[in-house]
Amino acid sequence: MTSTPTDAVSYRGTRLTIEVGRNLARFRERYEHAVPPFPAAKVKKLIQRKSSWQDVLDLMAATSPLGFFIFFANDAGLTVRLAGHPSSGVAYVMGNAAIMERVLRRQPAVLLYAPVHTAIWQHPGGPAYFTFDKPSDQFRSFADPEITEAGLELDGKLAALLDHLGAAVPRELLSR
């Protein structure tokens, strides 16, 4: 049996939490409209036809004007309510397929952070929040300028998404 090398990378990350109003369901609806589900069935057809990557990019652009897709959603509130927990929250794996492909080509381990993990959550009677880690901090940990640049691009796209949703855009997303 052979052992494999291990690597440990410590880095500083920034978690951003933005208050998005008092109505979690309303913000969730707007978010899921702005960030549609990944069109897996259409992509599968492109794969079956052996289409080009450009065909995939064209589909992405036509399907999501803001460039993001939801790859997975977990409504944790539904489950934890069975234990009597009153808080609500939905975790998402969302991202941009073109950026994901660019960074995956350089370092497959970046799949830890691309797609981006986001959460919409709320304590009973309190405001709703949108939380995510700043992509460029995560991507910078790979010490590759092209991966870092892709993280900065995601920062900008998340800022545009927040602006589109009428939410505050944290200054941390606008700084390099």
TIGUVO-663273 format. One record per residue (C-alpha): x, y, z; residue number from 1. Coordinates in steps of 0.02 Angstrom, whole numbers. Example, Ala and Ser with C-alpha at 12.3 -4.5 7.8 and 13.67 -1.06 7.14 Angstrom:
! residues 2
[[615,-225,390],1]
[[684,-53,357],2]
//
This chain:
! residues 176
[[0,0,0],1]
[[69,170,-48],2]
[[32,329,42],3]
[[-15,490,-44],4]
[[58,659,-2],5]
[[-48,775,101],6]
[[-60,963,95],7]
[[-127,1085,223],8]
[[-165,1263,172],9]
[[-218,1393,298],10]
[[-299,1550,232],11]
[[-405,1693,291],12]
[[-582,1698,226],13]
[[-722,1825,237],14]
[[-900,1770,271],15]
[[-1026,1901,216],16]
[[-1201,1912,288],17]
[[-1324,2037,217],18]
[[-1494,2077,292],19]
[[-1623,2056,153],20]
[[-1786,2107,235],21]
[[-1911,2026,352],22]
[[-1985,1901,230],23]
[[-1874,1750,195],24]
[[-1999,1674,73],25]
[[-2008,1833,-30],26]
[[-1818,1851,-43],27]
[[-1801,1666,-81],28]
[[-1927,1683,-223],29]
[[-1832,1832,-297],30]
[[-1665,1742,-277],31]
[[-1726,1583,-360],32]
[[-1799,1685,-503],33]
[[-1633,1778,-528],34]
[[-1532,1617,-508],35]
[[-1627,1481,-601],36]
[[-1598,1294,-585],37]
[[-1455,1225,-689],38]
[[-1533,1162,-852],39]
[[-1468,985,-830],40]
[[-1586,904,-956],41]
[[-1535,1028,-1092],42]
[[-1351,1005,-1052],43]
[[-1374,816,-1058],44]
[[-1445,835,-1234],45]
[[-1295,940,-1284],46]
[[-1180,804,-1217],47]
[[-1275,669,-1310],48]
[[-1260,769,-1471],49]
[[-1074,797,-1437],50]
[[-1103,984,-1448],51]
[[-964,1111,-1425],52]
[[-920,1202,-1265],53]
[[-980,1360,-1353],54]
[[-1153,1280,-1367],55]
[[-1151,1256,-1178],56]
[[-1097,1437,-1151],57]
[[-1235,1497,-1267],58]
[[-1364,1396,-1170],59]
[[-1300,1467,-1006],60]
[[-1310,1646,-1070],61]
[[-1485,1622,-1138],62]
[[-1549,1536,-981],63]
[[-1477,1649,-846],64]
[[-1445,1832,-888],65]
[[-1350,1857,-724],66]
[[-1242,1705,-760],67]
[[-1281,1602,-604],68]
[[-1370,1436,-585],69]
[[-1429,1336,-436],70]
[[-1351,1163,-443],71]
[[-1426,1106,-278],72]
[[-1542,1175,-142],73]
[[-1569,1105,32],74]
[[-1716,1175,129],75]
[[-1650,1128,301],76]
[[-1796,1213,387],77]
[[-1914,1077,328],78]
[[-1812,943,416],79]
[[-1766,1033,577],80]
[[-1946,1084,608],81]
[[-1977,900,644],82]
[[-1863,923,795],83]
[[-1959,1078,848],84]
[[-1827,1199,784],85]
[[-1914,1360,730],86]
[[-1777,1439,622],87]
[[-1785,1433,433],88]
[[-1646,1414,308],89]
[[-1605,1357,133],90]
[[-1428,1315,79],91]
[[-1381,1326,-103],92]
[[-1240,1266,-214],93]
[[-1243,1396,-352],94]
[[-1121,1464,-476],95]
[[-1066,1504,-651],96]
[[-1022,1355,-761],97]
[[-899,1451,-870],98]
[[-797,1512,-722],99]
[[-805,1340,-643],100]
[[-734,1262,-802],101]
[[-591,1388,-810],102]
[[-534,1356,-631],103]
[[-564,1169,-639],104]
[[-444,1161,-786],105]
[[-307,1239,-678],106]
[[-341,1149,-512],107]
[[-480,1021,-487],108]
[[-477,1045,-298],109]
[[-558,1215,-324],110]
[[-722,1116,-333],111]
[[-725,1145,-145],112]
[[-776,1324,-184],113]
[[-842,1325,-362],114]
[[-991,1318,-363],115]
[[-1018,1444,-223],116]
[[-1112,1396,-65],117]
[[-1244,1521,-10],118]
[[-1380,1521,122],119]
[[-1541,1616,151],120]
[[-1593,1603,333],121]
[[-1699,1680,469],122]
[[-1731,1665,656],123]
[[-1917,1676,704],124]
[[-1975,1855,713],125]
[[-1810,1922,648],126]
[[-1748,1982,480],127]
[[-1695,1866,340],128]
[[-1513,1855,290],129]
[[-1409,1803,140],130]
[[-1240,1729,186],131]
[[-1091,1669,83],132]
[[-902,1664,89],133]
[[-809,1788,-21],134]
[[-754,1685,-173],135]
[[-590,1777,-203],136]
[[-530,1736,-27],137]
[[-561,1552,-57],138]
[[-490,1552,-233],139]
[[-336,1651,-178],140]
[[-290,1505,-65],141]
[[-236,1407,-221],142]
[[-93,1531,-253],143]
[[-132,1537,-439],144]
[[-161,1711,-514],145]
[[-287,1646,-642],146]
[[-390,1559,-508],147]
[[-381,1714,-399],148]
[[-442,1820,-545],149]
[[-590,1702,-569],150]
[[-632,1725,-385],151]
[[-628,1913,-407],152]
[[-743,1893,-557],153]
[[-864,1795,-448],154]
[[-855,1932,-315],155]
[[-912,2055,-448],156]
[[-1051,1941,-510],157]
[[-1114,1917,-331],158]
[[-1112,2106,-308],159]
[[-1216,2124,-468],160]
[[-1336,1989,-406],161]
[[-1359,2077,-238],162]
[[-1388,2242,-326],163]
[[-1514,2160,-442],164]
[[-1605,2090,-290],165]
[[-1609,2261,-207],166]
[[-1494,2204,-66],167]
[[-1347,2298,6],168]
[[-1182,2263,-83],169]
[[-1043,2242,46],170]
[[-888,2346,9],171]
[[-785,2187,33],172]
[[-854,2121,-131],173]
[[-795,2275,-223],174]
[[-615,2274,-159],175]
[[-475,2174,-235],176]
//
